[in-house]
Amino acid sequence: MSIKRNPAVSIVGALAVMVVFAGFFRAWSDEDDEKPVSSHVAQVFRDSSGDTIVAILPAAQKEIGIATRVLEAVARPVEVEAYGFVLDPESLAALNSKIVSAQAALDAAAAQYHRTSRLYAEQKNASLRELQTEQASYLSDNAMLQSLEQQLRTEWGGWIARMNPPARAELINALVDHRQAIARVTAPLGEELDELPAGARVRVLGHESQPLKAQVVYNAPTVIPSVQGQTFLVLLTSNKFPVRPGMAVSADLPAANTVERGVMVPRSAVVRYAGADWVYRQIDQTRFERMAIAPAQFTAAGCFVTANLSPGMRIVVTGAQSLLSEELKSQIQIQD
């Protein structure tokens, strides 16, 4: 005996099976899609370009102390790195002692010559021979002093040669006591520098994290034959560490008639991660994006950036490390 099947019932049953399987595959597909990972503070996800975005509500931003600032355009001279070493002040001290002695001898000879000249003019106890002898002594001492002063200009430059004796003596004492130092630095061949740079930032080998600001920069009177290029002498003062003769130094000197444009990022805005430096750009009131800032130049005023960041961009200047922590926390959750 055959049983007749109702076609309508069969179609309904087939549709029901299809709906069940469709629901199953949809659930499976939803489980494979990357969903935002959130903590009690932030939500981390990727945008359509694959960039990681950290979303955090304004109230939570205030709670963890996030502060932002709009970047402004900065123009500064292009700098050239010059290399050299700290000079030994012993030869300067010895030369200055000779100059002081020569000056004293000249003063005595001048006084004696003028006295003899007066006596000879008055025809009182002074012969022509005595006058000529005193004159020769005076001229000889004067020539000696001029020779030593010329040597001072040749070896140490016009800036030191023009100093008055008390000021030069004070400088030499500071150099000998290592409270100050004079370094000779030479820029590489082909680099154009200002004839007389307004200033320089100097780093001493072993103390690179503590750059020193040069108090005086002036042209060196001579060039070392084995190291060709524009050469300068720079006066340094360091209260942080002793600067001793022979120490290697490098100096950032402004290039001639050249400026570079970029933005200055506060050091507090920079976070270090995976061997690179980053900042967080604020996209809107709740979203932030981590951006690399290479190349960058760290200065006393902050981090000077010429690429990736632009004027008008708003970045996080306080709390960037907290955003990075939230981002890394989300990665740990995904791995778990």
Secondary structure, DSSP 8 states (H G I E B T S, - for coil): ------HHHHHHHHHHHHHHHHHHHHHHHHHHS---EE-SSEEEEE-TTS-EEEEE-HHHHHHHT-EEEE--EEEEEEEEEEEEEE--THHHHHHHHHHHHHHHHHHHHHHHHHHHHHHHHTTSS--HHHHHHHHHHHHHHHHHHHHHHHHHHHHH-HHHHTS-HHHHHHHHHHHHTTSEEEEEEE--TT--B-SS-S--EEEETT-TTS-EE-SEEEE-SS--TTS-S-EEEEEEE-SSS---TT-EEEEEEEEEEEEEEEEEE-GGG-EEETTEEEEEEE-SSSEEEEEE--SEEEETTEEEE-SS--TT-EEEEESHHHHHHHHHHHHHHHH-
